[in-house]
Every structure is written in structure tokens, then in C-alpha cells.
Amino acid sequence: MANMSPKKNPMPTQEPHIRAKNFDEVACGYTEEMAIDEAMRCLNCKNMPCVSGCPVNIHIPEFISKIKEGDFEAAYQIISKTSSLPAVCGRVCPQEVQCESKCVRGIKGEPVGIGRLERFVADWHNAHSDEIPAIPESNGRKVAVIGSGPSGLTCAGDLARLGYKVTVFEALHAAGGVLVYGIPEFRLPKTIVAKEVDNLKAMGVEILTNMVIGKTLTIDELFESGFEAVFIGSGAGLPSFMGIKGESLKGVYSANEFLTRSNLMKSYKQNPVTPIMKGGNVAVVGGGNVAMDAARTALRLGADKVYIIYRRSMDELPARREEVEHAEEEGIEFKLLTNPTEIIGHETEDKRDAKYGFVKGIKCIKMELGEPDERGRRRPVPIPDSEFVIDVDTVIMSIGTTPNPLIKMTTDGLEVNRRGGIVVEESTGATTKAGVFAGGDAVTGAATVISAMGAGKIAARAIDEYLKNK
């Protein structure tokens, strides 16, 4: 019988005062009974509007129908036809602006919890199945994939299923890209990513770490060594800064560095080799999901007080509502309509400390929303004579990232745009260099995991077509 409740089954979570002091996953996941009850809210629409909102076109009503029947493994197999990372997507994709935004149930209530059901199905499979993916029959052709983030892993998985011998080149010492260095353990456990990576390895995908393309090898050298096509999914790891006074002080981090130190360099451990901070006050500048991750990580690392400084209002804050709510519940304070103007250092007799010393505070100015900018967002305007100082010991800049220029600098014939993104043909991911394709953040700049996966799928199809014709 259909469940006509206007609200989703709530997601069980750790209590805020407990989770703020540990790195365990915040959301605990649905039980089997909760998953079936939530699946019963799906109307199984014939025109399937939810599928149009999914960048990888998961057959959503089909897998939810299997949940209704209690056949969770069949639901997983349906998802796996189009998604290489279901346990990841069920956790970090912004379903509220994608598949769930198209759900008919959302017209007069809350949409079906599609993301929560995807997570449940993937977790159920991982807990109950020892099945090892079969190695597809080889077609004898080699493809190189640069980067083991969501776009690279998706492209590699789709090509492996088609019989290609795929080698993934990862710059860092652990596979997973932004999934492991950028997203905290309490949102996406490393074991989840490792499981997805192991599935690809079982299909015959080779993953080589500590391989910086542009330094260790160039793209031209990849072709010379026998690869017939290359996919660039190297992400957008070059951090942006505001260019204000004091950004060279000790205690100022980019969000990328801060999260990488915590995630891959294990700063959260007792007496870490690469410590970040213990105690003190922290200011995180920015309002996106990465800013929320950095702020909540700082809290778990022992910060006394954490502030989010954002120059617009809560209505314009780009982070997912769920992440904002979790941050507020954990005690993080939002300084809205506020913009930094200077990072202040401790005054000492050593004049160099004014430039390279430790952070003492962050000077800000209050803002108000003026006329809309070119994207329709109201432009923040400073309010004269409204400057004030917040006492902090650490400042984390989370105002965006751009693609690293290394690959472009070492590859002739590869065109990039003014923001450093690789120029591609939208329908194929083909770059301006023959045999080279690209997708994900390396093309668009920082975006979502699922959009990067969608780009990886598009490129895999195009690479297959390109090599068949070649």
C-alpha cells in the first residue's frame, strides 16, 4: 500500500553534542523497514521526471520498486548499470536540486528520499555481498585516465566494462581524489571510497599512485607508451585567495590544504605528525559545502569556537541545507553579510612577524545586498564605517578553486579558458588535442561529484566511439 505521508522518513543521526567531538559518520542510514516505508512514497510515475534530474540517468523508479519488494540486491544491480559510485552518491550528491527537485511528491510535500534510498541500497549490498565483479573480455586497447576522483573513476569503470585496458594515474598516495582528500570522514568514510575503488580494480582497472602527470610523465609520453586515448579528470585543486593583507601569516590555510592535512595526513589522530591546530578560535571564509566541511572539521580537531564568514545572507548561501543545519546544530556561528578586509598578526619586536607571524584576528566589514550581478545574485556592498575584528587563531580560506595549470603547461595543443578550465566539446568531452578527452572540475571548475561522474560517462562513450572509428 502506498505511503502518502507528505514528509520523508527522517535520517537517523548522531546527537550534535556527541558527533561534534568525533569523526564518525553523522548520518546513520535507514533500516530495512525505513527504506521500504520511504520507497512506498514513490508513485512510480510513467514519465519518470526524477531521472531527467540525474546527471548519470539512474533508473530511479525501477530501483525503488525493487526496494518496495524487499529485493535490495536487485535494486543495487539496477543502480550499478549507470552509476559506478552508488554508496558515494547516496551520501554527497545534492539530490535536493537534482533528482529530488523533479519528484512529483515534492509539489505538495517533501520529495521521495531518493539519495537516502540509494545510500541504503549500496550499503546493504556492501554488507551482504561478497561478489567480485567479473573482468570483461579485453579488446586489447589501452586508455589512460588522469585523476582518480569521481570523473576519472566513472570514466575508467565504463571503459573497463567495454573491454578496454584502463590505467588510472593519481598524483597523491591514495586513490579517490577529492572523495578522500576533500570530503571529511564524518560525511564520507574512507572505507566507502576504498570499496568502490576495489570494485574497479577487480574489473581489471590499474591504479598507479604518486604519478603527477606533467612531471612524472607527460600526456605525449603516455601516447608514446601505447595508450590510444587519454581522459583528464584531474579536478580543480588550485586554491583561490582574496588578496588581502595578512594571508601569508602562519595559521592561514586554504580549505584544500586544511582538509587534505586532516583526511590524508591524519591530523585528527592523537599526536599527529602533521598537526593543524588544537584549540583556539577559527574563522572559515566562504559559504559552500567545502566551507562547511572545513568548519566542522576544525570543530572536531578541538577548536574552541568556529565562525563561518560569508558576505551574503543565508538565503544566498550555496552549501546544502542539510550541511548548514548540521553545522548550526553543532554550534558553529554564522557571521552573515560580513566580508574580511585584513588578517591581523601578533605584534612583536621582530618586524617580520607583521608578514610571517601568527594570526591574532580577522578584520571584517559589514555588508548589505545591492543590485543583482550578472548571474542574478544580489551583489554585496560594504557598509561604510562598519569594520570590526573577530579574535581568531586560524583562518581557512574557502572561496573556490581552479584547475592546476601543470597539465596545460606541459601539453601542446590543449586549449584552456580564462579560468584555467580545459576547453571541451560539451557533447563528447573531446579537447582540442586529438585523442585527449576531459571532464569534471578540470573543465568546469569546482562542481558536484555527480556532475563530474556525468562528464566521465559522456567521455567514456565518446572515447569508445573515437577508438572504434580510429
Secondary structure, 3 states (H helix, E strand, C coil): CCCCCCCCCCCCECCHHHHCCCCCCCECCCCHHHHHHHHCCCCCCCCCHHHHCCCCCCCHHHHHHHHHCCCHHHHHHHHHCCCCCHHHHHHHCCHHHCHHHHCHHHCCCCCCCHHHHHHHHHHHHHHHCCCCCCCCCCCCCEEEEECCCHHHHHHHHHHHHCCCEEEEECCCCCCCCHHHHCCCCCCCCHHHHHHHHHHHHHCCCEEECCCCECCCECHHHHHHCCCCEEEECCCCCEECCCCCECCCCECEEEHHHHHHHHHCCCCCCCCCCCCCCCCCEEEEECCCHHHHHHHHHHHHCCCCEEEEECCCCHHHCCCCHHHHHHHHHCCCEEECCEEEEEEEECCCCCCCHHHHCEEEEEEEEEEEEEEECCCCCEEEEECCCCCEEEECCEEEECCCEECCCHHHHCCCCCCECCCCCECCCCCCCECCCCCEEECCHHHHCCCCHHHHHHHHHHHHHHHHHHHHHC
